[in-house]
Amino acid sequence: MADTIRVEVVSATGIAWEGEALSVLARTTEGDIGILANHEPFLASLVPCAAEVLTTDGRREVLAIDGGFISVADNRVSLLSQYARVAREIDLHAAELEFAAAERRLNAGETDEETMHHYQRAQAQVKAARLAQDQARA
């Protein structure tokens, strides 16, 4: 039995992150899920979140995910999303400004699907960037 899992985080523009890992944490429409080696096959819808990958060398990779799907089979985990970005590459200040703009639109009564999705994606970016920043300080 393998103690690791192969992880691929794929966005519309290509592979955002890939490698061997000990675990993956992500948020599905049903709640948070943790994946370890030898997990049963699984397929679910993702919501915008800050997904976490614990690498085999003990690093924690945080990624902003814009919804999508998670697929688990044969010790492989695929996170498929329109948008996925490694948190350390996100400008926290810019993400906070984007989040504030989306929040203003919501508070002004714009509750259409596009506005909601923009708000959730911006929220995921801020959370991911803050986690990465806290990790860098530790």
Backbone hydrogen bonds, N-H to C=O, Kabsch-Sander energy under -0.5 kcal/mol:
donor,donor_aa,acceptor,acceptor_aa,energy
5,I,21,A,-2.6
6,R,75,N,-2.8
7,V,19,G,-3.0
8,E,77,V,-2.4
9,V,17,W,-3.2
10,V,8,E,-0.6
10,V,79,L,-3.1
11,S,14,G,-3.3
12,A,82,Q,-1.5
14,G,11,S,-1.2
16,A,9,V,-2.8
16,A,14,G,-0.5
17,W,9,V,-1.4
19,G,7,V,-2.1
21,A,5,I,-2.5
22,L,54,L,-3.5
23,S,54,L,-1.2
24,V,35,I,-1.7
25,L,52,E,-3.0
26,A,33,I,-2.1
28,T,26,A,-0.6
28,T,31,G,-2.9
29,T,45,S,-1.7
31,G,28,T,-1.2
33,I,26,A,-2.8
35,I,24,V,-2.8
37,A,22,L,-0.6
39,H,36,L,-1.2
42,F,72,V,-2.2
44,A,70,I,-2.0
46,L,68,G,-2.8
47,V,27,R,-2.1
49,C,65,I,-1.7
51,A,49,C,-0.8
51,A,63,L,-2.2
52,E,25,L,-2.5
53,V,61,E,-2.8
54,L,23,S,-2.2
55,T,53,V,-0.8
55,T,59,R,-3.0
56,T,20,E,-1.0
58,G,55,T,-1.9
61,E,53,V,-3.1
61,E,59,R,-0.6
62,V,60,R,-0.5
63,L,51,A,-2.8
64,A,85,R,-2.8
65,I,49,C,-3.0
65,I,63,L,-0.6
66,D,83,Y,-2.3
67,G,65,I,-0.5
68,G,46,L,-0.9
69,F,80,L,-2.7
70,I,44,A,-2.4
71,S,78,S,-2.4
72,V,42,F,-3.0
73,A,76,R,-2.1
76,R,73,A,-1.2
77,V,6,R,-3.2
78,S,71,S,-2.7
79,L,8,E,-2.9
80,L,69,F,-3.0
80,L,78,S,-0.6
81,S,10,V,-2.7
81,S,79,L,-0.5
85,R,64,A,-1.9
87,A,62,V,-3.3
89,E,86,V,-1.8
90,I,87,A,-2.1
92,L,90,I,-0.8
95,A,91,D,-2.5
96,E,92,L,-2.6
97,L,93,H,-2.1
98,E,94,A,-2.3
99,F,95,A,-2.5
100,A,96,E,-2.4
101,A,97,L,-2.2
102,A,98,E,-2.2
103,E,99,F,-2.6
104,R,100,A,-2.3
105,R,101,A,-1.9
106,L,102,A,-2.0
107,N,103,E,-2.8
108,A,104,R,-1.6
109,G,106,L,-1.9
110,E,105,R,-2.3
111,T,109,G,-1.2
116,M,112,D,-2.3
117,H,113,E,-2.5
118,H,114,E,-2.4
119,Y,115,T,-2.4
120,Q,116,M,-2.4
121,R,117,H,-2.7
122,A,118,H,-2.5
123,Q,119,Y,-2.3
124,A,120,Q,-2.2
125,Q,121,R,-2.2
126,V,122,A,-2.3
127,K,123,Q,-2.5
128,A,124,A,-2.6
129,A,125,Q,-2.8
130,R,126,V,-2.5
131,L,127,K,-2.3
132,A,128,A,-2.4
133,Q,129,A,-2.3
134,D,130,R,-2.7
135,Q,131,L,-2.3
136,A,132,A,-2.1
137,R,133,Q,-1.5
138,A,134,D,-1.2
